[in-house]
Amino acid sequence: MAGEFVESHPRWGVTKDWYNPLQTGGVYEADFIVGGNAGTLDIYANEALVLDGTITAEAFGGSKQMQGNELPSGGTFNLGADPNSTNAGDLANLTQNGLGFNTGELSQIILQNSAPNLDDLVSSSSSSGFSIDTPLDTAALGALSATDPNNVLATMVVPVDTLNAGGFANLNVTNDKSNGKGFTLSEGPATASTSTAARSA
């Protein structure tokens, strides 16, 4: 092997390995986090939307990261449309097989601290809680006001506390230009203190 010499002494049962540091030299480097900007979460819902659980969009600044001496930026959350897209209907097309003509969400969008409780959305005759195959109780939801945050067939709730805790740096919420029902800030101006919501015009 280049850079290695083996000195053997069979009589004594001794073997020595010699290395040429100019040919076999290496440097030990401890592990490190590769820092980077967080990504983008794009969401478009045709009928009902409940954001629940944990969403993480934190950015980590690693020791090897150099981006103009700036820390990495947190993630971006887009609901309805991506403002950086050249085609306003890109997100709608994802759910409508390329036939979407909407420029944003059609439902009333409510920004409030937390999402509706999923177990409250199931039929009272259901013995188990909400799961992936649980049908929505359309009769009960239809009896609710069209602006009630629990009426997930008429409204879409953006849980601001969840997004803030997840490390999102940007929040873009877009209603359809022609048929969107608008926005509601449900629990006071402090709810969206680190977020912005603007209806596309």
C-alpha positions in Angstrom: 0.0 0.0 0.0 1.4 3.4 -0.9 2.8 5.2 2.1 2.9 2.1 4.3 5.8 -0.1 5.1 5.6 -3.3 7.1 8.6 -4.4 9.1 8.4 -8.1 10.1 10.5 -10.0 12.6 9.3 -13.6 12.4 11.8 -14.9 14.9 10.4 -12.7 17.6 6.8 -12.7 16.3 6.8 -8.9 16.0 5.4 -6.8 13.1 5.7 -3.1 12.9 3.7 -0.9 10.5 5.4 2.3 9.3 3.5 5.1 7.6 4.7 8.0 5.5 2.8 11.0 6.8 3.3 12.9 3.5 1.4 10.2 1.6 -1.2 8.9 4.1 -1.9 12.1 6.0 -5.5 12.9 7.0 -7.4 15.3 9.1 -10.0 14.4 11.6 -13.1 16.6 11.5 -15.9 16.2 14.1 -19.5 15.9 12.9 -21.4 19.1 12.3 -24.9 20.2 11.3 -25.2 21.4 7.7 -27.2 24.5 8.1 -29.7 25.8 5.5 -32.9 27.7 4.9 -36.1 25.9 5.7 -38.4 25.1 2.8 -42.0 25.9 1.8 -45.2 24.1 2.7 -47.9 24.7 0.0 -51.5 23.7 0.8 -54.6 23.9 -1.2 -57.8 22.2 0.0 -60.8 21.6 -2.3 -63.4 20.9 0.5 -62.3 20.6 4.1 -59.1 21.5 5.9 -58.0 20.9 9.5 -54.4 21.5 10.3 -53.6 19.6 13.5 -50.5 18.1 15.0 -46.9 19.3 14.8 -45.5 21.1 11.8 -41.8 21.9 11.9 -40.1 24.5 9.6 -37.2 25.5 11.7 -33.9 26.5 10.1 -30.6 25.6 11.7 -27.4 27.6 11.2 -24.5 25.2 10.9 -20.9 25.9 11.6 -20.1 25.5 7.9 -22.9 27.7 6.6 -22.0 30.9 4.8 -24.8 32.9 3.1 -23.7 36.5 3.2 -23.2 36.4 6.9 -26.9 35.9 7.5 -28.6 33.3 9.6 -30.8 30.9 7.7 -34.5 31.8 7.3 -37.5 29.9 8.7 -40.0 28.2 6.4 -42.8 29.6 4.4 -46.4 28.5 4.7 -48.7 29.1 1.7 -52.4 28.4 1.8 -54.4 28.8 -1.4 -51.6 30.1 -3.7 -47.9 30.6 -3.8 -47.2 34.3 -4.3 -43.9 33.5 -6.0 -45.5 31.3 -8.6 -45.9 32.7 -12.1 -49.3 30.9 -12.4 -51.8 31.8 -9.6 -53.6 28.5 -10.0 -50.6 26.2 -9.5 -51.7 24.9 -6.0 -55.3 24.4 -7.2 -54.0 22.4 -10.2 -52.3 20.0 -7.8 -55.7 18.8 -6.5 -57.8 19.3 -9.6 -55.7 17.4 -12.2 -54.5 20.5 -13.9 -58.0 21.8 -14.4 -58.1 24.3 -11.6 -59.0 27.8 -12.3 -59.1 29.1 -8.8 -56.5 31.7 -7.8 -56.8 30.8 -4.1 -59.1 29.2 -1.5 -62.9 29.6 -1.9 -63.8 29.1 1.8 -63.8 31.7 4.6 -60.3 31.6 6.1 -60.1 32.1 9.9 -56.8 32.9 11.6 -57.0 31.8 15.3 -54.8 30.4 18.0 -55.7 26.7 17.5 -57.4 24.3 15.1 -60.9 22.9 15.7 -60.9 19.8 17.9 -61.1 16.9 15.5 -63.1 14.7 17.9 -65.9 17.3 17.8 -66.2 16.8 14.1 -67.3 13.2 14.2 -70.9 11.9 14.5 -72.1 11.4 18.0 -72.8 7.8 17.2 -69.2 7.1 16.4 -67.5 5.2 19.3 -63.9 6.0 18.3 -62.2 9.4 17.8 -61.3 11.1 14.6 -59.0 9.1 12.2 -58.1 9.1 8.5 -61.2 7.3 7.4 -63.7 9.1 9.7 -66.5 10.7 7.6 -67.5 14.2 8.5 -70.9 14.6 10.0 -72.4 16.8 7.3 -75.8 17.2 9.0 -74.2 18.5 12.2 -71.8 20.7 10.3 -74.5 22.1 8.1 -76.4 23.2 11.2 -73.5 25.5 12.2 -73.0 29.0 11.0 -71.1 29.5 7.8 -68.5 31.5 9.8 -68.2 29.1 12.7 -64.6 27.8 12.9 -65.9 24.3 13.7 -67.8 24.2 10.4 -64.9 22.8 8.4 -67.1 22.5 5.3 -67.5 26.3 5.1 -64.3 27.6 6.8 -60.6 26.9 6.9 -58.9 27.5 10.1 -55.2 28.5 10.1 -53.8 27.6 13.6 -51.4 30.5 14.1 -49.9 29.1 17.4 -49.0 25.9 15.6 -47.3 27.7 12.8 -45.4 30.1 15.1 -44.2 27.1 17.2 -43.1 25.4 14.0 -40.7 28.1 13.1 -42.4 29.5 10.0 -41.0 32.9 9.1 -43.6 33.7 6.4 -47.3 33.1 6.2 -49.2 33.6 2.9 -52.9 33.0 2.8 -54.8 33.7 -0.4 -58.5 33.7 -1.2 -59.7 33.3 -4.8 -59.9 36.7 -6.5 -63.5 36.3 -7.6 -65.2 33.9 -5.3 -63.2 33.9 -2.1 -65.2 34.5 1.2 -62.5 36.6 2.9 -60.5 36.4 6.1 -61.3 36.6 9.8 -58.9 37.2 12.7 -60.7 35.3 15.4 -58.9 35.9 18.7 -57.6 39.5 18.7 -54.7 41.1 16.9 -52.0 39.5 19.0 -52.9 36.1 17.5 -51.1 36.8 14.2 -48.4 39.1 15.6 -45.6 37.3 13.7 -47.7 36.4 10.6 -49.2 38.3 7.8 -52.3 37.5 5.8 -53.4 39.3 2.7 -56.2 38.7 0.3 -54.9 38.6 -3.3 -56.3 41.4 -5.5 
